[in-house]
Structure formats: C-alpha cells, structure tokens
C-alpha cells in the first residue's frame, strides 16, 4: 500500500497546463544541469517553458535579452553553453530544445575552455554587430 504524502498547500496543487511544457528530471539526476552556468540555465528554462511539443521556439534575441535580463553577449554565451552541453540546437531565429541523450552514467561537465571560447565568440559577435550599426549610420 502506497504511503500518502502530506500536501502543504492543497489549494495550490500543480496541474498539467493546457499548453505543452515539461522539464525532464534527468536534467538534474543525470548531471546535465551541472554543465550550465546561471545564464544558460535561465535560457534553458525559458526555452523549455515556451517551446512547442517539438521543442521549437522562435523567440528573437531582443526578446530573450529583455525577458532574461541578459546582454546580447551574455545571451550568445549562454546559447553556446547549451549547444556545447547538447541541450539545444540553434539556427537563427529557431531554437530547438533537444531530447536528453540516453544516460550512460553521469555527464561530465563541459571544459572551462568551451565557456571561454563561447564568451570570446559572443564578444566578437557583439563587437561586429556594433560596427555594423556604426557603418549604417555613417554618411
């Protein structure tokens, strides 16, 4: 016979929402979350929340930066971190939250160099974007 669990706030029990969204428990149990820094975890949670049943989301960079309170460079670094962790795929403007790989044990954290190179790429990308904006304004 199953033991009944005490519910702290029965009036606030979670229900499956009419729209599709979930988080796979293996994200924590298999160590995938350990591969994410806070901005990457925030981006992943946001994408999981807004994605459709196929894991797809078309949120643009400006909207994501505004919603997550990240700079474009921080967003780019978070996105690169999730791609390196094999949690998302990205082809602008389309994001896809990927099914977690089959667990064969715990997941090794991504090397620190991957984060540094993602940050460097984000900074270069931001710098190029600023240069393009300046060139468009030039007479």
N, CA and C atoms as a LAMMPS dump frame, in Angstrom:
ITEM: TIMESTEP
0
ITEM: NUMBER OF ATOMS
417
ITEM: BOX BOUNDS ff ff ff
-5.0000000000000000e+02 5.0000000000000000e+02
-5.0000000000000000e+02 5.0000000000000000e+02
-5.0000000000000000e+02 5.0000000000000000e+02
ITEM: ATOMS id mol type element x y z
1 1 1 N 0.837 -1.174 0
2 1 2 C 0 0 0
3 1 3 C 0.888 1.247 0
4 2 1 N 0.608 2.197 -0.899
5 2 2 C 1.425 3.399 -1.039
6 2 3 C 1.199 4.336 0.137
7 3 1 N 2.277 4.925 0.599
8 3 2 C 2.2 5.88 1.7
9 3 3 C 1.716 7.219 1.147
10 4 1 N 0.725 7.801 1.8
11 4 2 C 0.203 9.089 1.374
12 4 3 C 1.163 10.19 1.796
13 5 1 N 1.396 11.152 0.882
14 5 2 C 2.262 12.285 1.187
15 5 3 C 1.41 13.456 1.642
16 6 1 N 1.94 14.174 2.585
17 6 2 C 1.257 15.365 3.077
18 6 3 C 1.47 16.497 2.076
19 7 1 N 0.407 17.177 1.717
20 7 2 C 0.472 18.319 0.817
21 7 3 C 0.412 19.58 1.652
22 8 1 N 1.348 20.491 1.417
23 8 2 C 1.43 21.701 2.231
24 8 3 C 0.346 22.718 1.896
25 9 1 N 0.049 22.877 0.611
26 9 2 C -0.978 23.828 0.193
27 9 3 C -1.881 23.16 -0.847
28 10 1 N -2.879 22.414 -0.403
29 10 2 C -3.731 21.674 -1.34
30 10 3 C -4.434 22.571 -2.362
31 11 1 N -4.703 23.806 -2.018
32 11 2 C -5.349 24.723 -2.944
33 11 3 C -4.417 25.153 -4.077
34 12 1 N -3.108 24.836 -3.946
35 12 2 C -2.119 25.232 -4.94
36 12 3 C -1.457 24.04 -5.618
37 13 1 N -2.125 22.889 -5.669
38 13 2 C -1.562 21.721 -6.342
39 13 3 C -1.316 22.031 -7.812
40 14 1 N -0.173 21.616 -8.311
41 14 2 C 0.137 21.832 -9.724
42 14 3 C -0.737 20.947 -10.592
43 15 1 N -1.158 21.47 -11.692
44 15 2 C -1.942 20.738 -12.679
45 15 3 C -1.199 20.812 -14.002
46 16 1 N -1.405 19.822 -14.843
47 16 2 C -0.813 19.874 -16.169
48 16 3 C -1.471 21.04 -16.908
49 17 1 N -0.68 21.997 -17.394
50 17 2 C -1.266 23.16 -18.054
51 17 3 C -1.858 22.784 -19.413
52 18 1 N -2.807 23.606 -19.91
53 18 2 C -3.399 23.308 -21.212
54 18 3 C -2.375 23.406 -22.34
55 19 1 N -1.348 24.191 -22.147
56 19 2 C -0.284 24.288 -23.156
57 19 3 C 0.812 23.299 -22.789
58 20 1 N 1.583 22.881 -23.785
59 20 2 C 2.582 21.848 -23.628
60 20 3 C 3.857 22.411 -23.014
61 21 1 N 4.38 21.792 -21.979
62 21 2 C 5.663 22.174 -21.399
63 21 3 C 6.038 21.173 -20.307
64 22 1 N 7.31 20.806 -20.244
65 22 2 C 7.786 19.965 -19.154
66 22 3 C 9.307 20.06 -19.052
67 23 1 N 9.835 19.593 -17.927
68 23 2 C 11.278 19.51 -17.721
69 23 3 C 11.589 18.074 -17.335
70 24 1 N 12.482 17.454 -18.07
71 24 2 C 12.895 16.076 -17.822
72 24 3 C 13.713 16.02 -16.529
73 25 1 N 13.339 15.154 -15.598
74 25 2 C 14.059 15.045 -14.318
75 25 3 C 15.506 14.622 -14.509
76 26 1 N 15.813 13.967 -15.616
77 26 2 C 17.202 13.575 -15.863
78 26 3 C 18.121 14.776 -16.019
79 27 1 N 17.534 15.951 -16.252
80 27 2 C 18.338 17.168 -16.328
81 27 3 C 19.179 17.304 -15.059
82 28 1 N 18.58 16.982 -13.919
83 28 2 C 19.289 17.029 -12.636
84 28 3 C 19.921 15.688 -12.326
85 29 1 N 19.138 14.633 -12.42
86 29 2 C 19.612 13.312 -11.987
87 29 3 C 20.801 12.791 -12.78
88 30 1 N 20.879 13.12 -14.061
89 30 2 C 21.997 12.644 -14.883
90 30 3 C 23.103 13.694 -14.999
91 31 1 N 22.954 14.812 -14.311
92 31 2 C 24.033 15.793 -14.252
93 31 3 C 24.09 16.8 -15.382
94 32 1 N 23.078 16.868 -16.241
95 32 2 C 23.115 17.833 -17.339
96 32 3 C 23.129 19.274 -16.833
97 33 1 N 22.404 19.546 -15.766
98 33 2 C 22.314 20.911 -15.234
99 33 3 C 23.671 21.406 -14.752
100 34 1 N 24.542 20.492 -14.368
101 34 2 C 25.877 20.871 -13.906
102 34 3 C 26.721 21.469 -15.024
103 35 1 N 26.311 21.258 -16.255
104 35 2 C 27.034 21.809 -17.396
105 35 3 C 26.592 23.232 -17.707
106 36 1 N 25.628 23.75 -16.953
107 36 2 C 25.065 25.077 -17.223
108 36 3 C 25.465 26.076 -16.153
109 37 1 N 25.889 27.255 -16.596
110 37 2 C 26.052 28.348 -15.649
111 37 3 C 24.678 29.006 -15.491
112 38 1 N 24.509 29.952 -14.564
113 38 2 C 23.175 30.523 -14.34
114 38 3 C 22.499 31.116 -15.585
115 39 1 N 23.2 31.895 -16.438
116 39 2 C 22.51 32.392 -17.635
117 39 3 C 22.068 31.266 -18.575
118 40 1 N 22.873 30.22 -18.722
119 40 2 C 22.497 29.094 -19.582
120 40 3 C 21.304 28.349 -18.989
121 41 1 N 21.29 28.175 -17.679
122 41 2 C 20.157 27.505 -17.035
123 41 3 C 18.88 28.329 -17.205
124 42 1 N 19.002 29.658 -17.083
125 42 2 C 17.835 30.532 -17.268
126 42 3 C 17.326 30.446 -18.703
127 43 1 N 18.23 30.455 -19.665
128 43 2 C 17.822 30.339 -21.065
129 43 3 C 17.162 28.991 -21.321
130 44 1 N 17.725 27.929 -20.773
131 44 2 C 17.144 26.596 -20.962
132 44 3 C 15.736 26.53 -20.369
133 45 1 N 15.577 27.019 -19.16
134 45 2 C 14.255 27.014 -18.529
135 45 3 C 13.259 27.812 -19.359
136 46 1 N 13.677 28.968 -19.838
137 46 2 C 12.789 29.788 -20.654
138 46 3 C 12.388 29.048 -21.924
139 47 1 N 13.367 28.466 -22.607
140 47 2 C 13.077 27.761 -23.861
141 47 3 C 12.185 26.543 -23.628
142 48 1 N 12.417 25.804 -22.558
143 48 2 C 11.571 24.653 -22.237
144 48 3 C 10.138 25.118 -21.982
145 49 1 N 10.013 26.269 -21.339
146 49 2 C 8.693 26.789 -20.997
147 49 3 C 7.91 27.261 -22.218
148 50 1 N 8.578 27.901 -23.166
149 50 2 C 7.864 28.486 -24.309
150 50 3 C 7.844 27.592 -25.548
151 51 1 N 8.623 26.528 -25.55
152 51 2 C 8.712 25.674 -26.741
153 51 3 C 7.418 24.908 -26.986
154 52 1 N 7.2 24.56 -28.25
155 52 2 C 6.032 23.746 -28.588
156 52 3 C 6.343 22.271 -28.339
157 53 1 N 5.453 21.386 -28.739
158 53 2 C 5.606 19.95 -28.479
159 53 3 C 6.84 19.359 -29.157
160 54 1 N 7.357 20.025 -30.179
161 54 2 C 8.569 19.548 -30.846
162 54 3 C 9.823 20.213 -30.289
163 55 1 N 9.649 21.026 -29.26
164 55 2 C 10.79 21.704 -28.65
165 55 3 C 11.204 22.973 -29.371
166 56 1 N 10.364 23.49 -30.274
167 56 2 C 10.729 24.628 -31.11
168 56 3 C 10.259 25.95 -30.522
169 57 1 N 11.102 26.967 -30.667
170 57 2 C 10.771 28.315 -30.233
171 57 3 C 11.426 29.299 -31.198
172 58 1 N 10.688 30.361 -31.523
173 58 2 C 11.195 31.397 -32.422
174 58 3 C 11.477 32.706 -31.697
175 59 1 N 11.681 32.673 -30.393
176 59 2 C 11.954 33.915 -29.675
177 59 3 C 13.194 34.576 -30.259
178 60 1 N 13.116 35.871 -30.512
179 60 2 C 14.247 36.618 -31.045
180 60 3 C 15.222 37.029 -29.957
181 61 1 N 16.39 37.465 -30.393
182 61 2 C 17.452 37.839 -29.465
183 61 3 C 17.027 38.981 -28.542
184 62 1 N 16.387 40.006 -29.106
185 62 2 C 15.984 41.153 -28.285
186 62 3 C 14.975 40.732 -27.21
187 63 1 N 14.016 39.896 -27.593
188 63 2 C 13.019 39.43 -26.626
189 63 3 C 13.632 38.571 -25.544
190 64 1 N 14.551 37.687 -25.922
191 64 2 C 15.213 36.843 -24.931
192 64 3 C 16.062 37.686 -23.984
193 65 1 N 16.807 38.644 -24.533
194 65 2 C 17.627 39.513 -23.678
195 65 3 C 16.749 40.264 -22.69
196 66 1 N 15.616 40.78 -23.169
197 66 2 C 14.712 41.523 -22.297
198 66 3 C 14.118 40.609 -21.222
199 67 1 N 13.611 39.451 -21.63
200 67 2 C 12.973 38.529 -20.684
201 67 3 C 13.946 38.009 -19.633
202 68 1 N 15.174 37.716 -20.045
203 68 2 C 16.157 37.1 -19.149
204 68 3 C 17.112 38.113 -18.523
205 69 1 N 16.97 39.38 -18.914
206 69 2 C 17.831 40.447 -18.417
207 69 3 C 19.303 40.131 -18.678
208 70 1 N 19.584 39.732 -19.922
209 70 2 C 20.941 39.424 -20.354
210 70 3 C 21.347 40.388 -21.464
211 71 1 N 22.638 40.667 -21.557
212 71 2 C 23.149 41.425 -22.691
213 71 3 C 23.213 40.479 -23.891
214 72 1 N 23.322 41.004 -25.107
215 72 2 C 23.47 40.117 -26.264
216 72 3 C 24.676 39.182 -26.136
217 73 1 N 25.771 39.675 -25.579
218 73 2 C 26.959 38.822 -25.397
219 73 3 C 26.683 37.705 -24.397
220 74 1 N 25.975 38.035 -23.313
221 74 2 C 25.634 37.01 -22.317
222 74 3 C 24.683 35.974 -22.903
223 75 1 N 23.719 36.429 -23.695
224 75 2 C 22.791 35.505 -24.341
225 75 3 C 23.539 34.573 -25.284
226 76 1 N 24.43 35.122 -26.074
227 76 2 C 25.2 34.307 -27.01
228 76 3 C 26.046 33.27 -26.262
229 77 1 N 26.676 33.683 -25.17
230 77 2 C 27.491 32.752 -24.38
231 77 3 C 26.622 31.659 -23.763
232 78 1 N 25.436 32.035 -23.272
233 78 2 C 24.518 31.045 -22.682
234 78 3 C 24.063 30.052 -23.756
235 79 1 N 23.738 30.56 -24.921
236 79 2 C 23.309 29.701 -26.028
237 79 3 C 24.429 28.733 -26.417
238 80 1 N 25.655 29.241 -26.526
239 80 2 C 26.796 28.388 -26.882
240 80 3 C 27.03 27.321 -25.814
241 81 1 N 26.823 27.684 -24.572
242 81 2 C 26.996 26.727 -23.47
243 81 3 C 25.972 25.593 -23.589
244 82 1 N 24.712 25.936 -23.92
245 82 2 C 23.667 24.914 -24.08
246 82 3 C 23.912 24.047 -25.307
247 83 1 N 24.439 24.638 -26.356
248 83 2 C 24.772 23.856 -27.552
249 83 3 C 25.911 22.891 -27.225
250 84 1 N 26.927 23.395 -26.521
251 84 2 C 28.063 22.538 -26.136
252 84 3 C 27.622 21.412 -25.208
253 85 1 N 26.6 21.677 -24.392
254 85 2 C 26.073 20.653 -23.473
255 85 3 C 25.101 19.708 -24.169
256 86 1 N 24.859 19.938 -25.465
257 86 2 C 23.961 19.108 -26.269
258 86 3 C 22.52 19.159 -25.756
259 87 1 N 22.119 20.345 -25.284
260 87 2 C 20.761 20.513 -24.767
261 87 3 C 19.846 21.227 -25.754
262 88 1 N 20.434 22.052 -26.633
263 88 2 C 19.634 22.753 -27.637
264 88 3 C 20.347 22.731 -28.981
265 89 1 N 19.571 22.996 -30.021
266 89 2 C 20.106 23.28 -31.349
267 89 3 C 19.63 24.681 -31.698
268 90 1 N 20.397 25.396 -32.526
269 90 2 C 20.037 26.76 -32.865
270 90 3 C 20.427 27.073 -34.296
271 91 1 N 19.472 27.563 -35.047
272 91 2 C 19.688 28.16 -36.362
273 91 3 C 18.811 29.383 -36.385
274 92 1 N 19.433 30.564 -36.286
275 92 2 C 18.673 31.81 -36.146
276 92 3 C 17.515 31.858 -37.126
277 93 1 N 16.328 32.164 -36.684
278 93 2 C 15.918 32.519 -35.328
279 93 3 C 15.352 31.331 -34.552
280 94 1 N 15.551 30.127 -35.038
281 94 2 C 14.887 28.946 -34.476
282 94 3 C 15.747 28.24 -33.435
283 95 1 N 15.138 28.023 -32.263
284 95 2 C 15.743 27.207 -31.206
285 95 3 C 15 25.883 -31.165
286 96 1 N 15.721 24.818 -30.875
287 96 2 C 15.079 23.531 -30.601
288 96 3 C 15.653 22.971 -29.312
289 97 1 N 14.774 22.739 -28.334
290 97 2 C 15.181 22.052 -27.114
291 97 3 C 15.269 20.575 -27.483
292 98 1 N 16.429 19.981 -27.267
293 98 2 C 16.661 18.594 -27.674
294 98 3 C 16.273 17.622 -26.573
295 99 1 N 15.86 16.426 -26.98
296 99 2 C 15.666 15.348 -26.012
297 99 3 C 17.021 15.063 -25.374
298 100 1 N 17.009 14.787 -24.09
299 100 2 C 18.27 14.478 -23.422
300 100 3 C 18.819 13.164 -23.955
301 101 1 N 20.136 13.09 -24.161
302 101 2 C 20.729 11.837 -24.626
303 101 3 C 20.492 10.708 -23.622
304 102 1 N 20.52 9.488 -24.105
305 102 2 C 20.38 8.337 -23.219
306 102 3 C 21.499 8.38 -22.192
307 103 1 N 21.14 8.193 -20.941
308 103 2 C 22.121 8.271 -19.86
309 103 3 C 22.943 6.997 -19.791
310 104 1 N 24.251 7.157 -19.78
311 104 2 C 25.157 6.029 -19.578
312 104 3 C 25.965 6.271 -18.317
313 105 1 N 25.4 7.03 -17.421
314 105 2 C 26.105 7.45 -16.211
315 105 3 C 25.967 8.954 -16.114
316 106 1 N 26.789 9.552 -15.299
317 106 2 C 26.703 10.999 -15.156
318 106 3 C 27.4 11.677 -16.325
319 107 1 N 26.992 12.877 -16.589
320 107 2 C 27.55 13.663 -17.681
321 107 3 C 28.728 14.461 -17.156
322 108 1 N 29.819 14.432 -17.877
323 108 2 C 30.98 15.218 -17.487
324 108 3 C 30.721 16.683 -17.797
325 109 1 N 31.067 17.581 -16.897
326 109 2 C 30.898 19 -17.188
327 109 3 C 31.738 19.398 -18.399
328 110 1 N 31.234 20.356 -19.169
329 110 2 C 31.98 20.846 -20.322
330 110 3 C 33.256 21.515 -19.828
331 111 1 N 34.343 21.406 -20.585
332 111 2 C 35.591 22.023 -20.145
333 111 3 C 35.457 23.541 -20.07
334 112 1 N 36.227 24.133 -19.151
335 112 2 C 36.175 25.58 -18.964
336 112 3 C 36.533 26.308 -20.252
337 113 1 N 37.403 25.731 -21.065
338 113 2 C 37.805 26.365 -22.318
339 113 3 C 36.609 26.593 -23.227
340 114 1 N 35.624 25.69 -23.204
341 114 2 C 34.439 25.855 -24.038
342 114 3 C 33.68 27.112 -23.635
343 115 1 N 33.64 27.41 -22.343
344 115 2 C 32.963 28.612 -21.869
345 115 3 C 33.742 29.844 -22.298
346 116 1 N 35.058 29.802 -22.147
347 116 2 C 35.884 30.944 -22.534
348 116 3 C 35.728 31.217 -24.016
349 117 1 N 35.807 30.194 -24.844
350 117 2 C 35.685 30.425 -26.279
351 117 3 C 34.284 30.905 -26.631
352 118 1 N 33.26 30.437 -25.931
353 118 2 C 31.901 30.915 -26.178
354 118 3 C 31.793 32.387 -25.811
355 119 1 N 32.406 32.774 -24.692
356 119 2 C 32.39 34.175 -24.293
357 119 3 C 33.153 35.034 -25.299
358 120 1 N 34.301 34.541 -25.751
359 120 2 C 35.077 35.279 -26.74
360 120 3 C 34.286 35.44 -28.03
361 121 1 N 33.633 34.376 -28.479
362 121 2 C 32.811 34.465 -29.692
363 121 3 C 31.674 35.443 -29.496
364 122 1 N 31.065 35.437 -28.323
365 122 2 C 29.964 36.351 -28.045
366 122 3 C 30.452 37.793 -28.083
367 123 1 N 31.627 38.043 -27.522
368 123 2 C 32.166 39.401 -27.519
369 123 3 C 32.507 39.856 -28.935
370 124 1 N 33.084 38.975 -29.738
371 124 2 C 33.393 39.304 -31.13
372 124 3 C 32.102 39.576 -31.903
373 125 1 N 31.106 38.717 -31.694
374 125 2 C 29.824 38.894 -32.381
375 125 3 C 29.191 40.228 -31.998
376 126 1 N 29.221 40.583 -30.722
377 126 2 C 28.668 41.853 -30.263
378 126 3 C 29.438 43.018 -30.872
379 127 1 N 30.756 42.91 -30.894
380 127 2 C 31.587 43.966 -31.474
381 127 3 C 31.268 44.146 -32.956
382 128 1 N 31.129 43.053 -33.7
383 128 2 C 30.781 43.142 -35.118
384 128 3 C 29.407 43.77 -35.316
385 129 1 N 28.471 43.415 -34.454
386 129 2 C 27.13 43.998 -34.527
387 129 3 C 27.194 45.506 -34.287
388 130 1 N 28 45.945 -33.331
389 130 2 C 28.154 47.371 -33.059
390 130 3 C 28.809 48.079 -34.244
391 131 1 N 29.813 47.446 -34.861
392 131 2 C 30.463 48.035 -36.033
393 131 3 C 29.484 48.181 -37.192
394 132 1 N 28.656 47.151 -37.423
395 132 2 C 27.657 47.232 -38.492
396 132 3 C 26.698 48.385 -38.252
397 133 1 N 26.275 48.544 -37.012
398 133 2 C 25.367 49.645 -36.668
399 133 3 C 26.032 50.986 -36.935
400 134 1 N 27.292 51.119 -36.552
401 134 2 C 28.022 52.373 -36.786
402 134 3 C 28.184 52.636 -38.276
403 135 1 N 28.471 51.596 -39.059
404 135 2 C 28.652 51.769 -40.501
405 135 3 C 27.346 52.193 -41.169
406 136 1 N 26.229 51.664 -40.693
407 136 2 C 24.932 52.042 -41.264
408 136 3 C 24.637 53.525 -41.004
409 137 1 N 25.107 54.043 -39.887
410 137 2 C 24.872 55.445 -39.526
411 137 3 C 25.837 56.398 -40.206
412 138 1 N 26.962 55.882 -40.679
413 138 2 C 27.987 56.738 -41.29
414 138 3 C 27.468 57.328 -42.6
415 139 1 N 27.875 58.582 -42.896
416 139 2 C 27.41 59.232 -44.151
417 139 3 C 27.992 58.598 -45.389
